[in-house]
C-alpha cells in the first residue's frame, strides 16, 4: 500500500496535544515525498522527505511559537501512522495519525 495520503494526526507536545493534517505526496521516483503539516499554529512544508518502504523521514521548519527545525520520522501500517517529532532541546514527541478517506 502506498504511503500517499492525508492523515489526521496528534503530536504529544509540551504544550499539550497538537492536532494537525499531514499530507504525503510521493515523488515520481518513489523514494522522496513532499507535503505539508497544517495545524492550529499554521502550516509547515515538508523538507527533505524520504520514503524507505513504509518508513518516512522528513524535516519541517517551525516558526511558531519559536523558530526551530523539527526532525521527523514515521512508519505507515495500513492507514495508521506512528512516529516521532524531534524538537532539539525539547526532546522527542510522539506523533500518531490515521489516513482520511
Secondary structure, DSSP 8 states (H G I E B T S, - for coil): ----EEEEEEEEETTEEEEEEEEEEE-TTSSEEEEEEEETTEEEE-EEEEEETTEEEEEEEE-SSS-EEEEEEEEEETTEEEEEEE-GGG-EEEEEEEE--
